[in-house]
Amino acid sequence: MKQNTNRNTLALLALAVSAFAIGTTEFISVGLLPLIAEDLHISITGAGLTVTLYALGVTFGAPILTSLTSTISRKTLLLWIMLVFIAGNLLAATASGIVMLLIARVVSSLAHGVFMSIGSTIAADLVPENRRASAIALMFSGLTVATVTGVPIGTYLGQQLGWRAAFFAIVAVGVIALIANLVLVSGNLRKGTRTRFSTQLKLVTNGRLLLAFSITALGYGGTFVVFTYLSPLLNEITGFKEHTVALILLLYGVAIAIGNVIGGRAANRKPIRALLIMFLLQSLVLFLFMFTAPFKAAGLITLFFMGLLAFMNVPGLQIYVVQLAERFAPEAKDVASAFNIAAFNLGIAGGAFLGGLITDSIGLIHTTWVGGIMVLGAVLLTLWSIKLEKADHTTQSQPIILGGIPQ
């Protein structure tokens, strides 16, 4: 029994390594944009498409591919995911031009989307029911570690040995994860269940859930107007040397990790009200960054708070969407989170694309307040949701009157 428990713990660590590799590759381009642009003789905005198209690949690939692969053995699918992930990053490392690099990023993103959809269920199946939340948390710790260390280390490696070296390093981690999954993850995992199209349709045709997905896209995506172009901004506007940017990204990652924990605790009771406060603070910090970015000390302090708030909304958004699904589309509750993951990535894609347009038209510094306006849109939608919640509560608490007698 103890041997089986130890094996399952090792299997969870294998999943965490996979999550670390996938989490690193998602945002690695942010630190490498200037290097990619210079090497491939393209604009910073052109290099920024490596973030936009990756996010779009996750957005559309996750729900579609997860549905299409639902009857495949979970372990077999997991191994295929890692093979596709390795192939995508190897293609990126050897890309001769921007077109090949963008194709490579889309290939990698497809693996990311399916992994995020099935990773939680695999982790939960490896342990007894009373330890499922802890198992999922352990798996997702790989994403947190990737944000804190993977991206800055990859950026530093790219600056020292060239941007391709960062992708080769990700390939190496992917190979380790593949072998670990092959050896440690059980082959007796249950198969997935196919979700009918009519069930999925309920999620995207329900007004309240669409409102929640829109809040996710705007509130989470607003920071990416700035974050996507953070390396050139710190270099050109704030005046930090290129090698210092990797250390600043480490600071940003630590802030994200702290914010994620705070956000989870704050959203436990009333997620929608907690989200309103988070979005208000987030938009304020982005507007403030417009004025502090040209100054090193003030810019770093503002950047820390930007990181603190950037992912703080994630737990609350996920909880709120599941709560709404339980009320308005209970049979689609299991896929609600997957659709919200798609909304997160749609926000990243939209924010990165908008940041590119702003950078090309009026300049890098203006990505700050434009991102703030995007998050302010989430504030307004959140206020609307709170109003609807109050209306629901009032309707439910009113007594039903039959024949003049309250029932």
N, C-alpha and C positions, 0 to 999 in steps of 0.2 A: 504493500500500500504506500509506504513511504517512498519507495523507489519510483512508483508511478507519479506521486506528487512532485518529486524532484524533476522528473522528466517533463512534466507539464509546466513547471516553472521555467525550465530551460527553453521549452517551446515558446513560452510567452516572451522570453528574452530574444528569441529568434525573430518573433514578430516585431518587437521593439526596434531591433537593428534594421529590419525592413522599413519600418516607419521613419527611422532616422535618415536612411538613404533617400527615401521618397520626399520627406520634409525638406532635406537639404537641397535636392535638385529643383524643388518648386521655386525657391527664392534666390538660388545661387546667382542668377543673372543680374540681380540688383547690384551686387558688389562688383560684378565684372563688366557692366555696361561700357565704361570708358575704354577698357582693354579690348572688348569685342569690336566696338566701333572703330577704333584705331587700326586693329589688325585686318579687319575685313573692308576697310575704307568706306564705311557707311556713317550716317549720322547717328547721334545718340538716340534719337527717336526711332530710327530703323532698328537699332539694337534692342530698344524697348519692346518691340514686337515679340521678342522671345518670352517676355512675361505675359503679354496679352494673349497670344495664341495658346500658350500652355494652359492658362486659366480657362479659355474657351473649350479646349480639349477636355478638361475635367468636367466643365459644365454640362456638355452634351454627351460626353462619353460615359460618365458615371451611371446615369439612370438607364441608358440604352443598353450598354454592354453588360451591366449587372443583370438586367432582365434577360438578355439573350443567353447568358452563361449560367443561369440559375440552376439548371439540372446537372451541371458538371460537378464532379467530386470537388469538395472544397480544397483539399490538399493539391490535387492536380491543377486546379485553377490558380492557387497561390503560386505554384512553381512556374506556371505560364506567365503570370503577372511579373514575376521577378526576371524571367528571360526577356520579356518585352521591354522591361525597364532597363536592363543591361544593354540591350540592343540599341535602344533610343539614346542612351547617354554615350555609348561608344560611337554612334553615328554623329552625335554632337561634337565629341572630342576630335573627330577626324574630318569634320565638315570643311569643305574648301570655300564655301561662300554662304551668304546669308540665307539663300533659299534652302539649301541642305540643312543648315542649322535650325531653321524654323520647322522643317519637316521632322527633324530629330526631336525637337521639343514637343511637337504634337504627339509623336509616338510615345514618348515618355509619359505624357499627360494621360494617355489612355490607361496605362498601367496604374497610375496614381488614382484615377477615378474609381476603378474597380476595387483596388486595395482598400480605399477608405470605406467603401460600401460593405465589404465582406470581413474586413479585419476585426471589427467589434464582435461579430457573431462567432468567428473562429475562436477568439480569445475567451468569450463567454462559455463556449462548449468545452473548453479545456479544463474547467474547474467546476466544483459543486455550485449549486445555485446561490448559496449565501456568500460566495466569493466573486461573483461575476463582475460587480462594479469595480472591485480592486483589480481584477484581471484586465478589464478594459482600460483602466487608468494606467496600468503598467505598460500596456501596448502603446498607448498614446503618449507615454513619457518620451518615447523616441522622437516624436514630433517636437516636443518642448526642447529636448536636448539639441535637436537640429537647428531650431531657431536661435538658441543661445550660443552654440558652439560651431555647428556645421557650416552655417553661412559665413561667419567671420573667418573661420579657418580656411574654407574654400576660397574666400576672397584673398586672404594673405598668400595662399599657395599660388593663386592665379597671378598675383602681382610679382611674385618671386620667379616663377617658372613659366609664366604665360597662362592665359585663360583656359587653354585646352587641358592643362595639368589638373585643374579643378574637376573637370568632367571625367578624366581618367581615374582620379581618386574616388569619385562617386561610383564609377564602374567597379572598382576594387571592393568597395563596401557592399555593392549590390551582389557581387559574386559570393562574398562571405555570408550574406543574408540568404542567398539561394541554397548554399550548402547546408547552412544551419536549419533552414526550413525542411530541406530534404531529409536530413538525419533526425531531427528532433520533433517535428510536428506529426501527430498521429494521422494515419490514413483512414481511420474509422470515424471521421467527422461526418455529421449528418449533411445531406444535400440541402441546397437552398430551396425555397419555395417560389414558384413563379407567381408574380403579381399580375393580375389581369389588367389589360389596358384601360378598361372602364373604371377600375379602382384608381389607377394613376391619374386618370382624367379628372376625378373628383377633387384631387389636390390642386390642380391648375385652373379649375373652373369655380372654385369656392372663393368668394370675394374676400372673406376674412383671412384665408390662408395666403391669397395673392398679396394682400396688404402686408402680411408678415414677411413674405419673401422679398417684397420691395424694400421693407425696412432693413432686412439683412443686406441686400445688394448695395443700398445707399450708405447705410451706417458703417458697414465693414469696408466697403470699397472706397469711401472718401479718403482714407489715409493713403491708399495706394496711388492716388494722384501725385502725392509727394514722395512716398516711400520708393516707388519704382525708379525715380530719378534722384534718389538721395545721395548716391556716390558723387555724381557730377556737381550736385548742389553744394555738398560739403567742400568739394575741391575748388569750385569756381566762385561761389558766393561767400562761404565762410572762411575759405583760405587755408584749409587743412591740407597737409601733404598727403599724397596718394597712400603711402604705407600706414598713415594714421587712421584712415577710413575703416580698415579692418577692425581696429580696436574700438572705434565708435560703434560699429555694427555689433560688437560683443556687448557693449553697454546697452544698446537698443534691445538686444535679445534678452538680457537679464531683466530689463524693464517689462518686456512682454511676458516673461515667465511669472513675474510677481503679479502683474495685472490680471493674468489668467486665473490665478488662485483667488485674488480679491473678487474678481467678477463672478466666480462660481459661488462664493459664499454670499455675496450681495444679492444674487438672483434666486436664492433658494426659496424665499417666501413669495415675493411679488415681482416676478421677473420684468414685467412691462414697465413698472414704475422705476425699477433700478436702471433699466435701459434708457429711460428718459434722461436721468441724471448723467449717465455715462456719455450719451450722445451730446448733451449740452456742454459738458466739460471738454469732450473731444473736439467739437467744432471751435470752442474758445481757444484751445491750445493751437489748433491749426492756423487760426487767424493771427494769434500771437507770434507764431513762428515767422510770419511775414516780416515782422519788425526785429526779431532777435537773430534770425539766420545770419546776417552779416557780421555778428559779433560772436567770437568763439565761446566765451564762458556762458553768456546768456543763451546762445544757440544750443549748446550742449544740455543745459538745464531744461530748456523747452523740449528738446529732442527726447530726453528721458521720459518726460510726462506724455509725449506723443506715443512712445513705445508702451508706456504703462496702460494707456487707454486704447491702443490699437486693437488688441485682441481681448480686452476685458469684456467686451459685449458678447463674445462667442458662446459661453455657457448659457447666458440668459436668452439669447436668440434661439438656441437649440431647444431649451426647456419650453419656451413660449410656443414654438411651432408644434411641438409634441402635444402640449396642452390643448391647442386649438384643434389639432387633428383628432384628439380623443373626443372632442365635442361635436365637430362638424363633419368628420370623415373617419369614424373609428376603424373601419375595415382597411383604411389606407394608412393607419398610424405607423406601421413598420417602415413604410417608404417615405414618410414625411421628412425624416432627418436627411435622407439621401437627396431629396429635392432642395432642402435648405443648404446642403453642401454645394449643390449646383448654384444656388443663389449667391453664396459666399464667393464662388469663383467667377460668377458673372460680374459681381462687384469689382473683383480684382481686375478682370479684363477691361471693364468699362473705365475704372479709375486709371489704369495704366495707359489706355488709349487716349483718354482725355488729357492726362499729364503730358503725353507726347505732343498733342495738338497745341497745348499751352506753351510748352517749351519752344516749339518751332515758331509760334506766332508772337507771343509777348514776353517770353523769357522764363527761365527756371524758377526764379523767386516767386512768380505768380501761381505756381502749382499749389502753394500753401493756402491762400485764401479761396482758391477754386475748390480745393479739397474740403475746406471748411464749409462752403456753401452746400456741397454734396451731402455732408453729414447733417447740416441744418435741415435738409430735405427729410432726412430720417427722423429728426426731432419732430417735425410737423406731422409726419405719418404716425409716429408713436403717440402723439397727443390725440390724433384721430382714433387710434386703436383704444386708448384709455377711455375716450368718450363712448365708444361702442361697448366696451366692457361694462361701464357704468349703466348703460342702457339695458344690457343683458341682465345685470344684477337687479335693476329696478323691476324689470318685467317678471323675473323669476320670483321676486319677493312679494309681488302684488297678490292678494287673495283672489281666488276664483269665486265669483258670486253666482249662485244658482238659486233662482226664485227669491232673490233679495237676502239670502242667508250666506255669509262668507263660509267657504268650505276649507 
